[in-house]
Amino acid sequence: MHSDLVISGARTPEGDLVDIAIRGATISAVSAAGTAGPAEQRLDAAGWLVAPSFVEGHIHLDKTLLGLPFIPHIPGDTVAARIAAEKQLRRTVPMSIEERGARLIEQIAAFGTGSLRSHVDIDTEIGLAGLHQLLKLKARFAHLVDIQIVAFPQSGIMADPGTADLLDAALAEGADLVGGLDPAGIDRDVTGHLDTVFSLAVKHGAGIDIHLHDGGTLGAFELRQIAERTLANGFQGKVAVSHAFALGDIDDFEFGRTSELLARADVAIMTNGPGPVPMPPVMRLAAAGVTVFAGSDNIRDAWAPYGNGDLLQRAMLIGYRQGFLADEDVAHAFAMVTAIPAGVLGLDGYGIAPGKQADLVLLPMASVPEAVATVPTRRTVIKRGRIVGGAGNF
């Protein structure tokens, strides 16, 4: 069969040398190296590692300051203080969300990210303006990335009256998921906050992604409340909790009963790894049946001056902090930025097999553990069967 593109001599994560034939946006065949038929275009992988494109589980396209001169970090020791500092800065930034978000999308796509979940601030000051600009970015960059949007109440829901109605409107106008934020720490009303989030999700048939910074036994209690509502509403597999610092800050009894309930409710946990805060124990949670995936979170914004959106580097940082040394553990860090978030985001056609979407990244390494440990900068990126980075141009 004549193909549009053949990637010849690529090494799969399992170590096999293969040819990958692509027709249109889809992988049409995967065969032993040197056996693919004719093609309009051939790319000699020369033994490079091939993997499905990276999946960004948590990013804030509306917050980045990329494209502006470097802005010094504004101090603030609490979540509430950071929210206030960011809102003040937001009022003075000269570039639009669309301009700054576009720069970030181009940057992460060049690293090999093909799909992402972005939160966008919804509050009574900015209204739906940020959502509307992210919807423009979603359409504008559909050739590079697939974007899911979370309507995120950064200033709280109960603490910012009117936000619940705005979240409702955001879901009606194109947001894919409803977000939440520290039901106790910010809103001081766990029941009211979670009832609002889940009722909106039920109304719109939307998924849920909640930021939870609250630590210790309070945070664990909130996690169990989220899991119980997930089960009660039949939302298993549709709920994620980002950060969940409490899971790294509780005793064995609290951890056991919380992780058991999270696993039963199929509530996923997102961690971005590095930082001066407790981190959910990835392998301990995985052993308990809890899905843990990764994301970049803040990239050069009012929350942190760090980050570049390279998910391979993020996998390395998570593995480094968690003490992943054995090959299988390092490979799990790689899965946290590929297959695991693809499952959480519900991506159809993800993987390397006939019929799967041709979203791939090629890395000049012989194995997944070597790629994570080395974080090579040279990469070739393919989106929907087109070379969009590395061996070609955007």
C-alpha positions in Angstrom: 0.0 0.0 0.0 1.3 3.4 -0.9 1.8 5.6 2.2 2.1 9.4 2.6 4.9 9.0 5.1 7.1 6.1 6.3 9.3 6.4 9.4 11.9 3.7 8.8 14.2 2.1 11.3 12.6 3.5 14.5 13.0 1.8 17.9 9.9 1.2 19.9 9.8 1.5 23.7 9.9 -2.3 23.7 13.2 -2.2 21.8 12.0 -3.4 18.4 13.2 -1.8 15.2 10.2 -1.0 13.0 8.9 0.9 10.0 5.8 3.0 10.7 3.6 3.7 7.6 1.2 6.6 7.8 -1.7 7.5 5.6 -3.3 10.9 6.2 -3.4 11.4 10.0 -3.4 7.7 10.9 -0.8 5.0 11.3 -1.6 2.4 8.6 1.0 -0.2 9.4 3.8 -1.1 11.8 6.2 -3.7 10.4 9.8 -4.9 10.8 12.4 -2.4 9.8 13.1 -2.4 6.1 9.8 -3.9 5.1 7.5 -0.8 4.5 6.3 -0.2 1.0 6.6 3.0 -1.1 5.7 6.4 0.3 5.5 10.0 -0.8 8.0 10.9 2.0 10.4 8.8 4.0 12.0 9.7 7.3 15.1 7.6 8.3 14.8 7.3 12.1 18.3 5.7 12.2 17.4 3.7 15.3 16.0 6.7 17.3 13.4 5.9 19.9 9.8 6.5 18.8 7.0 7.2 21.2 3.4 8.5 21.1 3.5 12.3 21.6 3.7 13.7 25.1 0.5 14.5 26.8 0.4 17.6 29.1 -1.9 16.9 31.9 -2.0 20.3 33.6 -0.9 23.7 32.2 -2.1 27.3 32.4 -2.0 28.8 28.9 -3.6 32.0 30.2 -1.1 32.7 32.9 2.3 32.4 31.1 4.4 35.6 30.7 6.3 34.2 27.7 7.0 37.0 25.2 7.5 39.6 27.8 10.7 40.8 29.4 11.5 38.8 32.5 9.3 39.8 35.3 10.7 39.3 38.9 8.7 37.0 41.1 6.3 38.8 43.4 6.5 37.3 47.0 3.6 35.6 48.6 3.7 32.7 51.0 0.1 31.4 50.8 -2.2 30.4 48.0 -4.5 33.4 48.7 -1.5 35.8 48.6 -0.3 34.3 45.3 -3.8 34.7 43.8 -3.9 38.4 44.9 -0.4 39.0 43.4 -1.3 37.4 40.2 -4.6 39.4 39.8 -2.6 42.6 40.3 -0.1 41.6 37.7 -2.8 40.5 35.3 -4.2 44.0 35.2 -0.9 45.4 33.9 0.4 42.8 31.4 0.5 44.5 28.0 0.3 41.3 25.9 -3.0 39.4 25.4 -3.6 35.9 26.7 -3.8 34.8 23.1 -0.4 36.2 22.2 1.3 34.8 25.3 -0.5 31.4 25.1 0.5 31.1 21.4 4.1 31.4 22.3 3.8 28.7 24.9 1.9 26.3 22.6 4.6 26.7 19.9 7.3 26.0 22.6 5.7 22.9 24.0 4.8 21.5 20.6 8.4 21.7 19.6 9.3 19.6 22.6 6.9 16.9 21.4 3.6 17.6 23.2 0.6 16.7 21.0 -2.3 17.0 23.5 -2.9 19.1 26.6 -5.3 20.1 29.3 -5.2 23.8 30.2 -7.0 25.5 33.0 -8.3 29.0 32.4 -9.2 31.5 35.1 -12.9 32.2 35.5 -13.8 34.9 38.1 -16.0 38.0 38.4 -13.2 40.3 37.3 -12.1 38.6 34.1 -15.3 36.9 33.4 -15.1 34.6 30.3 -12.5 36.7 28.5 -9.8 34.2 29.1 -11.9 31.3 28.0 -12.8 33.1 24.7 -9.1 33.6 24.0 -8.2 30.0 24.7 -11.0 28.8 22.4 -9.3 30.9 19.7 -6.0 29.2 20.5 -7.6 25.8 20.4 -8.9 26.4 16.8 -5.7 28.3 15.7 -3.3 25.6 16.8 -5.3 22.5 16.0 -2.6 21.4 13.6 -0.1 21.3 16.5 -2.0 20.3 19.7 -5.4 19.0 20.8 -6.6 21.2 23.7 -9.0 20.5 26.6 -10.1 23.5 28.6 -10.9 23.5 32.3 -13.1 26.4 33.6 -11.0 27.1 36.7 -12.3 29.3 39.6 -8.9 30.7 40.7 -10.5 33.1 43.2 -12.8 30.5 44.6 -16.5 29.9 44.1 -18.2 30.7 47.4 -15.6 33.4 48.1 -16.3 35.1 44.8 -20.1 35.3 44.4 -21.2 35.1 40.8 -18.5 32.7 39.8 -20.8 29.7 39.8 -22.9 31.3 37.1 -19.8 32.1 35.1 -18.6 28.5 35.3 -22.0 27.4 34.1 -21.7 29.8 31.2 -18.2 28.7 30.5 -19.2 25.1 30.1 -22.1 26.2 27.8 -19.7 28.2 25.7 -17.0 25.5 25.1 -15.1 24.6 28.3 -14.6 20.8 28.5 -14.3 20.4 32.3 -15.2 22.3 35.4 -12.5 23.0 37.9 -12.4 23.6 41.7 -9.9 25.1 44.2 -9.3 24.3 47.8 -12.8 23.9 49.1 -11.6 24.4 52.6 -8.6 26.7 52.3 -10.0 29.2 49.9 -13.8 28.8 50.0 -14.0 27.6 53.7 -17.1 25.6 52.6 -16.2 22.0 51.5 -19.8 21.0 51.0 -21.0 24.1 49.2 -17.9 24.1 46.9 -18.0 20.5 45.9 -21.8 20.4 45.6 -21.5 23.3 43.1 -18.7 21.7 41.1 -20.4 18.3 40.8 -23.8 19.8 40.0 -22.3 21.7 37.2 -20.5 18.6 35.9 -23.7 16.6 36.0 -25.7 19.4 34.2 -23.2 19.7 31.4 -21.9 16.1 31.3 -18.4 17.5 31.9 -15.3 16.1 33.6 -13.9 17.6 36.8 -10.3 18.7 37.6 -9.8 20.2 41.1 -6.7 22.0 42.4 -6.2 20.9 46.0 -3.3 22.5 47.9 -4.8 21.9 51.4 -2.5 19.5 53.3 -2.5 17.0 56.1 -5.7 15.4 57.4 -7.8 18.3 56.1 -6.6 17.7 52.6 -7.1 13.9 53.0 -10.7 14.6 54.2 -11.4 16.7 51.1 -10.0 14.0 48.8 -12.3 11.4 50.4 -15.2 13.8 49.9 -14.3 14.2 46.3 -14.1 10.4 45.9 -17.4 9.8 47.6 -19.2 12.3 45.3 -17.5 10.7 42.3 -19.0 7.4 43.2 -22.4 8.8 44.1 -22.6 10.5 40.7 -21.2 7.7 38.6 -18.3 9.8 37.6 -15.6 7.2 37.9 -12.7 7.9 35.5 -14.0 11.5 34.9 -12.4 13.3 38.0 -8.8 14.4 38.6 -7.3 16.2 41.5 -4.3 18.3 40.9 -1.4 18.5 43.4 -3.0 16.7 46.3 -0.1 17.6 48.6 -1.9 15.9 51.5 -1.1 12.5 50.1 2.6 13.1 50.9 1.8 14.6 54.3 -0.3 12.1 56.2 0.2 9.0 58.3 -0.3 5.4 57.1 -3.8 5.1 58.4 -5.0 8.3 56.6 -3.1 7.3 53.5 -4.5 3.8 53.4 -8.2 4.8 53.7 -7.8 7.8 51.4 -5.9 5.9 48.6 -8.4 3.0 48.8 -11.3 5.3 48.2 -9.5 7.2 45.4 -8.8 3.9 43.7 -12.3 2.7 44.1 -13.7 5.9 42.6 -11.0 6.0 39.9 -10.1 9.6 40.8 -6.7 10.4 39.1 -4.0 12.5 40.8 -1.9 15.0 38.9 1.6 16.0 40.2 4.1 18.4 38.7 6.8 17.1 41.0 9.5 19.6 42.0 8.8 22.2 44.7 9.1 23.0 48.4 5.9 21.0 49.2 5.1 17.4 50.0 4.7 15.3 46.9 2.2 12.4 46.5 4.2 9.1 46.6 3.8 8.0 43.0 4.7 4.3 43.3 2.9 3.8 46.6 -0.2 5.3 45.1 0.2 3.2 41.9 0.5 0.0 44.1 -2.8 1.0 45.7 -4.5 1.3 42.3 -4.5 5.1 42.1 -3.7 6.7 38.7 -1.0 9.4 39.0 -0.1 11.5 36.0 2.1 14.5 35.4 1.8 18.1 34.2 3.9 21.2 34.0 1.5 23.5 35.9 3.0 27.0 35.9 5.5 28.1 33.3 7.1 31.5 33.6 4.2 33.2 35.3 3.2 35.0 38.5 3.3 31.7 40.4 6.8 30.7 39.5 9.6 31.9 37.2 10.6 28.3 36.4 9.3 25.8 33.8 9.7 25.4 30.0 6.9 22.9 29.2 9.3 20.1 28.3 7.5 17.0 29.5 10.5 14.8 29.1 12.4 17.0 31.5 9.4 16.9 33.8 9.5 13.1 33.8 13.2 13.3 34.7 12.5 15.8 37.6 9.7 13.6 39.0 11.9 10.5 38.8 14.7 12.3 40.4 12.6 13.6 43.3 10.9 10.3 43.8 14.1 8.3 43.8 13.4 6.3 40.6 16.6 4.5 39.7 15.6 1.1 38.3 14.7 1.0 34.6 11.1 0.0 35.2 10.6 2.9 37.6 12.2 5.4 35.2 10.0 4.1 32.5 7.0 4.7 34.8 8.0 8.4 35.0 7.9 8.4 31.1 4.5 6.8 31.2 3.3 9.7 33.5 3.8 12.1 30.5 2.5 9.7 27.8 0.2 6.8 28.2 -1.2 7.6 31.7 -2.3 11.1 31.0 -3.6 10.0 27.6 -6.0 7.7 29.5 -7.0 10.4 32.0 -7.7 12.8 29.1 -9.6 10.1 27.3 -7.6 10.4 24.1 -8.9 8.2 21.3 -6.4 6.6 19.0 -3.4 7.1 21.2 -0.4 4.8 20.7 1.8 3.1 18.1 -0.4 0.6 16.2 -2.4 0.5 13.0 -5.4 2.7 13.3 -3.9 5.0 15.9 -3.5 8.7 15.3 0.0 9.5 13.9 1.1 11.8 16.8 4.7 10.8 17.5 8.0 12.0 18.8 11.4 10.7 17.9 14.3 10.9 20.3 18.0 10.2 19.6 18.2 7.5 22.3 18.1 3.7 22.4 15.6 3.3 25.3 13.0 5.0 27.4 15.1 5.1 30.6 18.0 6.6 28.7 15.8 9.3 27.2 14.4 10.2 30.6 17.8 10.3 32.2 19.4 12.3 29.4 16.6 14.6 28.2 18.0 15.1 24.7 17.1 18.4 23.0 17.1 17.0 19.5 13.7 15.7 18.5 11.5 15.1 15.5 7.8 15.8 16.1 4.9 14.5 14.0 1.3 15.6 14.4 -1.5 14.0 12.5 1.0 12.5 10.1 2.8 15.7 9.4 6.3 16.5 10.5 5.9 19.7 12.5 9.2 19.9 14.4 12.8 18.9 14.2 13.1 17.4 10.7 10.6 20.0 9.3 9.3 23.5 10.1 6.2 24.7 11.8 
